[in-house]
Structure formats: C-alpha cells, structure tokens
C-alpha cells in the first residue's frame, strides 16, 4: 500500500475537486496519472515538484476576512503573500536531499505540500512511494494518549494492521529508548523524549521516502548520532531522504544534493558545498538573482536589490583592477570596501607552501588594501573539507588581536600562526574581511575555497582533529607497564 502515491493537482484545482467530476474528464485524469507515474518509475523519480506556488491572503482586520467570506464586498480586502513562488525540482529514488534557507524561505511549506498537509495554490506535486514525515513536534500525535497508544495510532494511520505494528513494536521501543515513559501521556514528555518516540515511529513503518524537518535539533548529541547512522542505513537500502536543517555540517556530510530557497524562491540546487557557500551569501544579502527571475519574484526586497547592484558593481571594479590572486574556482563576494590582494601559507621555516606536516607550526597570511575608512575590520580564515564541512577557523575579533579603525588607502599584512593539528588529507582554506557598521554585519571581501592545503601525516586518529594525547599505561600497583 503506497500511501504517498497521489497527485496534488487534482485536489488543488477546484474544477476537478469534490465528487462532481464528469466521467470523460475522470477518464482523462486517470489516464494522465498512469502515464505520469510510468514516467516517474522509468526515470526513478520519487518526488516531482513543478511550478508550485503557495499564496496566503493577509487581511488587516478580521472583519475584512468575514466580509469577503460572506460576499458582502466586491473590493479586494487582502494582500497576497507568496510563501512559495514557482518552485520546481525532482528528487530521485535513493537520494538524500537537503533543503536550506533562512527562516521564512518556504522550507517547511514545501515539505507540508509534498506530504499533503497543505494544498498548493498552483502547480503540481507528484509523489511515488510511501512517505513517513517528521515535520514538527506534536504532528500526528494525540497529546492525551500515552506513547504506546500513539504508536498504534500512527501505525494505523499509515495503513498497518495491529499484527504488523506488534511485529515492529520492539524495534520502535528499542530505538526510542524512553523506558517506562512510553506508558505515560505524551503531553508530559520533554521535547527530547517526544522527538525520540516520533523519529522511532517514523523510521520503523517501512517508509520509501523519509522527510525530517528540523526535529532532530531538539535531541541530544547521542540520539542525533544514532539518527544520522540510520540515515546512512536508509541510503544503502535505496530509500529517499529529505532533510531540512540549519545544521550545515550535517547537510554537507549526509546529503547528495542541496536545494536553496529564499523568500519562497528557489535560488539554486547542486552539490552541498556549492549551495552552502551560496547560502552564506544569502545571509549577508550578496547574491545574484536566479536566471529568469525578476525583482517581483523576490517579493520586491529593496535591500536585496541594492545588495545585488552593489555586488555587481564591485565585481566589475575588481575585474578592471585585477588585484586579487584568487582563481576562477574561488567563490568571491563582498562590498569591496576592503580587498584581499594576496594570501598564502608558510611552513615552520617561513617557506611558502601548500603542504604542511601534521604537528608542525605554520602560518596563514593575507594582505588587505582598504578602499574606504572602516571601523575595526575583522580578519578571518577557516578550513573546510572537500565536501564543504567547516572544521575550524578563527578571526581577529575572537583572538582580540586587532580592534582598531583603518583609513582609506591603508594596507595591512595579517598572519595567523598555529600548530597543525588536523588529520592528514586535503582541506580548503577560505579568507575573509568583515566588520560592523553600527549593529549591521558587513562582508567587505570573502574568498571561499581559495587555497587547497594538504596535511601530511604518518598517524591519523579519529575525526578531523588530533588531540595529541600523551598515553601512560601502568599496572594497578602504580608501576609503569
């Protein structure tokens, strides 16, 4: 039984909804439906979202809503808010896809439309497979029921018989690991206990598509690790996973592809590292308009438009000046009130190099020219893996190393000296010059993935960082063994 197999456009179109569908039209719809799902199965597409819009009517007064509902006025009493605007993407079977964006970008809205909780205003959504969704705390649970009763309630809602639920019950209880609390009303649960039970139920009903919306953020670190391990198992089994999260490290580590939304518009989709870099540009308002999109599609955001124009002008200025040594693969943006002209790494002998011995001292250098006077600029660097997971980094504000203002035309040489404690491997080094104008954060110049740094090691421990432990083993009597 595929509970997720449905066509949302039939429900979203008032002319074909309800029970009054002419026989000839119903036949055409069913024929089209079969044809679409044949195509989806042939192309192994689990979810197809096409030109989806979700519009909410916003009223200034409750009385205006009532007048319109009763037909007492012909005047438009509302203004439209686009939670989603012309969003399209496909998710293939067996993919793990992340959806990222700022608050209010439409991430949860698109998930609710995919799962059938909301109807879209226009567009189509096709889902091929049984969906299990963990959208928000409390969704699908009765607060008055005990945890055990809610397990059976959710199983029944997903089409399982009592015997089928009994077969899965022990696995659900073992994964949730909330002990005797499972017999207590869920309204008495902490948020962590609630998400344990909800996630355990979601993964044990044999879903073909698992959707998780930020719910794991309330669990403890051990439970999160167990959940992500389950994601890995699901991926090996060929199941489809959609994750919405603000944890960019997890998105980079577990997702094959990422979709970036902002203000209801899809800005892009691609490899996690690329989309995470673009998301960071969104956070500071410095990104280009999507191809084919107008200012209207970005909801007439004046600040965004201004930032885009400033960014384009600064990029043109940089092309004319030719002053940085960043290559074409480097993601570069900023207001260019300050420009990173040069950057490099030196080893413990002061020689420029891209290969550092693990355990050795090394230095990161940058030379920055200031086009305008700035109050207390912040110089920064960070290391990332090839997949885009940010590992470590620091800046002059954290280190309390430079808190002075600079004049226009000044040139600063900046160096960070430290011991290389990363494991052997390839890493990407990024640079930045930022600051504050009043309470507003400003990015003057950022260079993402500017240098490829190789760490050479004859001993790699667990994870990314070597704690350089000193080990002593002795017998119980206190003598060294």
N, C-alpha and C positions, 0 to 999 in steps of 0.2 A: 504493500500500500504506500503510494508516494503522496504524502500529504502536501508536499511543496509543489506538486505539479498543477499549475494553474496559469491563467492569462489575465493579468490585472486590467488590460484594456477593456475587457468585456464589462467589468464592474465600474470602470471609470467613465464609460460612455453612457450617458443617461438614455440614449436612444435604443440601446440594446440591453439595458439592465432591467431587472424585475422579471415578471412572468409573461409579459406581452410581447414576445419575440415571434414574428411571422415564421412559418415553417420553412419557407425558402431561404430566409436570412439565417436562421439557425443552422441549416444545412451548409451554407457557405462558411459560417463561422467555424463549424466543426471541421470542415474540410481544410480550411486555412490553418486551424490549430494543429491538425495532424501533420500538415506539411511543415509547419514551423518546427515542431518537435522532432520530426525526421531530420531536418537540417541540423538542429542542435545536437542530436545524438551523433550524427555523422561527423560533425566538427568538434565533438566532445566539449560542448559549451554547457556549463552548469547554470550560469545566470547571464541573461542578456538584458541590458538596460538601454533603451533607445529614446532619446529626446524627451526625457522625463522632466516635467515641471510640477512644482507644488506651490500653489499660491494661497495665502491666507488673507482674509478680509479683516482689516483693522478698523474698528469703529472708535470714534472719540467718546461716545456716550452709549450706555446700554439701551437708552431709549431709541437711538438711531437703528440699532440692530432689530429691535422689536418692530419698529415702523416698517422696515424693509421686509421682515419676515411675514408681516400681516398684509403687505401690499398697500400700505397707507401713503406711500410716497413714490414718486417716479424719479426723484432726484437721487443721484448717487451719494450715499451717506458713508461710504467707506473708502479707504485707500488700500491698494494691493501691496502685499509684501511677498517677494519671491524667496521662499526658503530653498528652492532648487530651481535652476534656470537652464533648461536644455541640456541635461546631463546624459551622457551616453558612455557605456563601456561594456565589455564582455569579460566574464571570468570563466576560465576553462576548468574542466574537471581535474582535480588533483592539485590545483594551485593554492598557495597561501597568499592572500592579497591583503595588504594593509590600506586603510583609508585614514588620511591625516588631514589636519586643517585646524584653524583657530576655532574658538568657541563661537557657535552660531554660523558655522560654514555649511551646515547641512548634512553632516556625517550621520547623526542618529536618524535624521529624517529619511535618508535614502535606505538605511537598514530597515526601518519600520515599513517602508513601502515594499521592499523586497520580501519581507516576511508576511506582508498582508495586514499588518496592524493599521496602516494608513493607506488610503487611496490617493494616487497621484491625480493632479488636476488634468494633465495631458501626458501623452507619451505612452510607451508600453514597457512592461517588465515581464520577462519570461523566465521561469524557474524550472529546472529539470532535476528533481531529486527531493528527498525528504530533508526538511530544514529543522535544525534544532538551534534555537536562538537564546542567548543570554543578553538581553537588551538593557535592563536596568533592574535594580534591586526591587523585588516585590512583584515583578511582571509574571503573571501566570500562577501566582501563589495566593492562597486564601489565608489571610493573617490569623484567622481564628482557628484554623486547622493545625494539627501537630505536623512536625516534619514528615513523619511516616504517612500520614493521610495525604499530605501534599505530593509525596512521591507517587502514590496511586492515582491521585487526581491528574498529575501531569502525564503519567503513562497512559491513562485512559484517553486524555485529550489528544495524545499522539497516536491513537489507534491500537494500543496494545491491550490484550486481554489480561485478566488477573493472573493467569498462569504464566504469561510471558513476563509480567512485571516481577512475579515471585522469582523467576529464573535470574533476573538481573538485580534483585534487591541487595544481595550480599555485596556485589561489586559496588553498588551505589553507596552503601553504608561504609565500606572499607575506604573508598576514595574520599568521601566527605569527612570521615574521622571526627564526628562531633559527639560520639558516645551516646549516653542516655538522653541527651538533649533532643534527640530525634523524636522522642515521645512527648515533647513539650510544644505548646503553641509557638509558631514561628514569629509571632509578634514579640516574643520575649528574647529573640535571638539578637546577638550583636551583628553588625554588618559583615564582619568576617565569617561568622558561623553561617549566615544566610547565604553568602556567595559560595561557600564550600558546598552546601547542600544543592544549591541551584546549578552550579557547574557540574557536580557529580551526576545529577539527573540528566543534564543536557548531553553529556558525552556517552551515557550508557543506554540511550534509546536508539542506537544504531543509526545516527544521522549520516546522510551523504553530504550534507552541507552544514557546517558549524559556523555560527555567527556570534561573535563576542564583542560587546560594546562597553569598553572601559570598566567592566565589572571587576576584573581581576585586580584593579588598583587598590581595592579595599582589603585584599587578602594579605597575610603575612608572607615574608620572603620565601619560606619553605613551601607554602602552598602554591605560590606563584611558580616556583621551580618545578613542582610536580605537574602543574597545568601545562607549562611550556614543554615538558617532557612528553605529555600526552599529545600536544600538537605535533611533535616530531613523529610519534607513532601514527597519528592520523594521516600525515603527509605520506609516509611509507605505504599506507593502505590505500592511497589514491583518493582520499576524501578531500573535499574542498573546504577551505577555511577562510573566513573574512574577519579581520581584526581591526577594531577602531581603538586607538590608544594614543595618549600623549607621551608614552614611553618610547622615545625614538630609538633607543638602543635595542629594545625588543623588536620593534618594527624592522630595523636593519638586519637583525640576526635571523629572524624566523620567516620573513616574507620574501616571496619570489618577485613580487611586483607591488608597487605602491601607487595609489590614486590620490592626488592632491586636490582638495576642494577649498574654495574660499568664497564666502558670501553667496553660497548657492551655485557657484560656477566651477566647473572642472578646469583647473589651471593646467593639469598635465597628468600623465601616467608614465611609469617607466621603472627603472631599477631603483631599489630603495635608496642608495647613496645619492643619486641624482635628485630624487624627489625630496629627500630630507634637506639637501642643500637649498633647493628652491623654497621649501617651507620656511627655512631660516630667513630667506629674503622677504617672504611674505610678512614675517613677524615685524620687520622694520619698514614695510611698505615700499620695498625696492624690487619690483619685478615687472616684467613686460606683460602687456595684455595678451591673452590667448589669441592665436590666429583666427581671424573671422569674428572675433568678439568686439563689440563696441563698448563705449563708456556706459551705455544703458544696461548692458548685461552685467556690469559690475555695480549696478544699483546706484549709479551717479555718485560714487565715492570721490569727493573732491580731493581729499588728502592722497588717495591712491593715484589719481590722475596727475597730481602735482609731483608726486614722488617718481612716477614713471618718466615724466618730462625731464625732471632734474637728472635722473639716471642716464637717460639717452644723451642729454647734453654733455654730461660728464664723460661718458664713454667716447663721444666724438672728440672731446678735448684731449683725451688720453691718446686717441689714435693719431691726432695731429702732433702731439708732443713726443710720442714714442718713448716714454720714460721708464716703464717697468720692464723687468726681465721675466715676467710671467709668460708661460707658453700658452698655446691655443686651448689646451685641455683644462686650464685653470679657470674655475668659476670666480669671476671678479665683479665686484659692485661696490657702491658707496657714493657719497656726495662728492668725494674727491677734494674736500677741504684740506685733507692730508693725503699724501700719496706715498705708498711703499715703493721706493725706487729700486731697492736691491735687498735680497735675502739669501742667506746661505748658512751652512753648518760647518763647524770646525771640530776636529778631534782634540785629544789631550795634548797634542803637540802644536796646536794652532793652525793645522793644515786644513784647507777646505776639502770636504769630502761628503759623500752621501752614504758611507758605510761606517758604522760605529760599533766598536767592540762592547759587548754587554759587560757592565761593571765599570767601564771606563768613564772618565769625565769628558764632557763635550759641551759645546756652546752653540746656541741658536742666535743668529744675528739678523738685524734688519736696519736699513737706512730709510728714514722718513723725511720727506720735504713737506712743509706746511704752506699751503697756498693762502690760507687766511689765519688770522689770530684765533686761537682756541683756548678755552679754559680747561686745564687739567686733562689732556688727552690720555687715553688708556691704551697701552701697547700689549698685544696678546699673541699667544700661539697655542695650538692644540694638535694632538696626534689622533689619527683615526686608523682603523683597519681598512683593508681594501674594500670591504663591504659597507663601509661608512659608519661603523660603530665608533663613537667618540670615546677614547680611552682616558686621556689625561691632558692637562694643559694648565696654564696659569696666565696671569696678567699683572701689570704693574700696580693695579689697584689692590689686588689680593695680597701682593708682596709688599705693599706700602713703600714702593721704591721710587715713585715719581708722581708727585701731586702738584705740579707747577703748571702755570699757564705758559703758552708759547706765542711768539709773534709771527706775523706773516713773513714768509721767506726763510724762516729758521729751518735748519736741517739737523736731525737728531740721529745719532748712532745708538742702537739699542742692542744689548746682548743679555741672554739668559744662560747661566752656567749651572749645570747639574750633572748628576751621575746617571748613566743609562741603566735603568732597571727593568726595561721591557724585555719580554722574551724574544728569542731570535725570530726574525721574519721581516716582512715588508710592511711599512707603515707610510701613511700620507700625512704630511705636515702642512698646516694651514696658519696663516698670519692675519692679524687684524689691527686696525687703529680705530677706536671708538671713543665715546665720551658722552657727556650730558650737557644739554642746554636747558638750564632750569631743571625740571623734572622729566624732560623728554630725552629718551635714549637715542643717540645718533650713531650711525655707522659711517665713518669717513672713508674707509677703504678696507675691504676684505678680500683676501686671496685664499680660496678653498682649494685644497689638494695641490698646493704649489710645488712641493718637493716630495720625491719618493725617497724615503730613508730606509736603508737596510740595517738591521741589527744582527751582528754576527755573534753566535753563542755556541758553546760546546756543552751547555747544560740548560735544558728548558724544563721548567716546573709547570704547575697547573695554572691555567688562566693566562692573562696578559702581563702580569706583573710578578717579578721575583722579589720576595721579601728578604732575600739574602740571609737566610736563617743560619744561626750558629748552633750546631747539634752536639749535644753531650749525652751519651748513654752510659749509665752506671748501674751496678747491681744494687740490690736492696740494702746492702750493708754500707753503702756510701762510697765503695771503692770504684774507681774508674774501670769500665769493662772494655 
